[in-house]
Amino acid sequence: MMGKWEAKLKQIEERASCYERKPLSSVYRPRLSKPEDPSSVWKLFHRQNQAFNFVKSCKENVHVFALECKVGDGQRIYLVTTYAQLWFYYKSRKHLLHCYEVIPENAVCKLYFDLEFNKHANPEADGKKMVVLLIEHVCKALQELYSVSCSAEDVFNLDSSTDEKFSRHLIFQLHDVAFKDNIHVGNFVRKILQPALHLISSEYDNRIPNPVGHEFSHFPETPLKQEISFNQTSPDKDIAKSWTLNSEIPERLESAEQSSPDLSFLVVKSNTGEEHLFVDLGVYTRNRNFRLYKSSKIGKCVALEVAEDNKFFPKQSKNISEENQYFLSSLVSNIRFSDSLRILTCDTSQNKRKRTEHVNSTSSSETIEGFQCSPYPEIDRFVLSLVTKNDTKGGIRRWNYFFPEELLVYDICRYRWCQNIGRAHKSNNIMIVVDLKNEVWYQKCHDPVCKAENFKSDCFPLPAEVSLLFLFKEEEFTADETWNSEAKNPGASSDTDWDNSTDDVYFLQATEDAELAEAAENSLLSYTSAVNEIPDELIIEVLQE
């Protein structure tokens, strides 16, 4: 018996030694061929929030795209992948996707426009000329309000016009400039188009409510709140002046109001004869789906292509083709953090009031000066703890969220200690950068000398309680607790809660999510093999596997 056991043990040891010398190969996972290309990530979700949660927990720089999967029902499924991998399949299978970029909520983004009008209802409208005039007006507004210089050569002009409809997308490629998020983009667009809105009938005004605090004038009387570049230096004593009321802006506004431009060319008619704007103001909502370059709407054959009168040309690169460069330029949320990047804001008075109320209910108004809490208030509190030392109580002047890298960049006030020089700066402030993907934080600096050295402090790990994985688990636990509580007390909600319109919105959203999941699942499984061309749904399913 003992001999058999020893023989078996020897056999196992020999096999273990063999595996050490010749280890089993790992499971094959397909990936792009170039060494510099990212790892393969290609995952589909029925619900948008699931896709975004996966992105936040993924170490690769992945993004969310929406795919139309069935003609007529408007339902979409959500793809998470990298720009490189999407482009690899996108360029070789033009029939594969009817694809939209999902512009993430709260994420820094480019200035963009969706333009269209019915040609038969507007026979005298010259679409190309209208685009030229609009670009000139926007460039002038950017110069007057933010001192940002640009021209038609900085505007990527995409065309998907048909015999019935003139349709364009404009994506501004501003140099080292972006907007805080697409809500601020929408506020800016509405502000600069006030003269055109004023020309539209009162019936339209009632149907499309004007943002609170806006009057119909060339540019609003209330000055725009401007976030200056990350390399801007400003002493603490000038914070209020620099960030809540830039002294130069009111003068610019007065001169602008005295010469209100003629924007009548922006007023067009629908096929029913109703007046509306050439510019679609409905594309500036959270998690907006914006059609991709070279994509068509499902059931349609006209894709977004480079317009004939486009004057923007991307920089040439040895490693990236011109078509790929155009694709990357067309992505609204494709903005990377850099020290020289300026973040522009345009807020409404209503949002300012809400922000102040929210801040006052969660922390001292002296702590977070510029904006409401970030998408991660737990991380906000952690950053505040970093800049509160002894008698020095620092604060967060503002934050910006860079979705591609999952970075939260905090501009700090009243705390200037810099690791580079081992002491506090006399007049220049610092930044705390939180890298959510790698779960670390580090300090950068507004000081010109530190910037010239491209200084970045050592990376320090985030505490476990503010890691994304922990926050997701906590969120799921809270959701489960809420669900269980409501299940145990179905009659606990009051009449006031039942009458709350917000509940109706959430109920509608939940219903749509359920319908979306069912429709997407059915459409993916119910394809037919009788069609000569491989259906989009089959290819998507194969790629997912």
Stockholm file with secondary structure:
# STOCKHOLM 1.0

chainA/1-545         MMGKWEAKLKQIEERASCYERKPLSSVYRPRLSKPEDPSSVWKLFHRQNQAFNFVKSCKENVHVFALECKVGDGQRIYLVTTYAQLWFYYKSRKHLLHCYEVIPENAVCKLYFDLEFNKHANPEADGKKMVVLLIEHVCKALQELYSVSCSAEDVFNLDSSTDEKFSRHLIFQLHDVAFKDNIHVGNFVRKILQPALHLISSEYDNRIPNPVGHEFSHFPETPLKQEISFNQTSPDKDIAKSWTLNSEIPERLESAEQSSPDLSFLVVKSNTGEEHLFVDLGVYTRNRNFRLYKSSKIGKCVALEVAEDNKFFPKQSKNISEENQYFLSSLVSNIRFSDSLRILTCDTSQNKRKRTEHVNSTSSSETIEGFQCSPYPEIDRFVLSLVTKNDTKGGIRRWNYFFPEELLVYDICRYRWCQNIGRAHKSNNIMIVVDLKNEVWYQKCHDPVCKAENFKSDCFPLPAEVSLLFLFKEEEFTADETWNSEAKNPGASSDTDWDNSTDDVYFLQATEDAELAEAAENSLLSYTSAVNEIPDELIIEVLQE
#=GR chainA/1-545 SS CHHHHHHHHHHHHHHHHHHHHSCCCCCCCCCCSSTTSCCCCEEEESSHHHHHHHHHHCSSCCEEEEEECSTTTCCEEEEEECHHHHHHHHHHCTTTCCEEEEECTTBCBCCEEEEEEETTTCTTCCHHHHHHHHHHHHHHHHHHHHCCCCCGGGEEEEECCCSSEEEEEEEECCTTEEESCHHHHHHHHHHHTHHHHHHSCHHHHHHSCCCTTCCSSSSCSSCCCCCCCTTCCCCGGGHHHHHTCCTTHHHHHHHHHHTCCCCGGGEEECTTSCEEESBCGGGCSTTEEEECTTCBCTTCCCBCEECTTCCCCCCCCSSSCHHHHHHHHHCTTCCCCCTTCEEECCCCHHHHHHHHHHHHHHSCTTTBCSSSCCSCHHHHHHHHHHTEETTEECEEEEEEEETTTTEEEEEEESCCEETTTTEECSSCCEEEEEETTTTEEEEEECCHHHHHTTCCCCCEECCGGGSHHHHHHHHHHHHHHHHHHHHHCTTCSCHHHHHCHHHHHHHHHHHHHHHHHHHHHHHHHCCCTTSSSCCHHHHHHHHHC
#=GC SS_cons         CHHHHHHHHHHHHHHHHHHHHSCCCCCCCCCCSSTTSCCCCEEEESSHHHHHHHHHHCSSCCEEEEEECSTTTCCEEEEEECHHHHHHHHHHCTTTCCEEEEECTTBCBCCEEEEEEETTTCTTCCHHHHHHHHHHHHHHHHHHHHCCCCCGGGEEEEECCCSSEEEEEEEECCTTEEESCHHHHHHHHHHHTHHHHHHSCHHHHHHSCCCTTCCSSSSCSSCCCCCCCTTCCCCGGGHHHHHTCCTTHHHHHHHHHHTCCCCGGGEEECTTSCEEESBCGGGCSTTEEEECTTCBCTTCCCBCEECTTCCCCCCCCSSSCHHHHHHHHHCTTCCCCCTTCEEECCCCHHHHHHHHHHHHHHSCTTTBCSSSCCSCHHHHHHHHHHTEETTEECEEEEEEEETTTTEEEEEEESCCEETTTTEECSSCCEEEEEETTTTEEEEEECCHHHHHTTCCCCCEECCGGGSHHHHHHHHHHHHHHHHHHHHHCTTCSCHHHHHCHHHHHHHHHHHHHHHHHHHHHHHHHCCCTTSSSCCHHHHHHHHHC
//
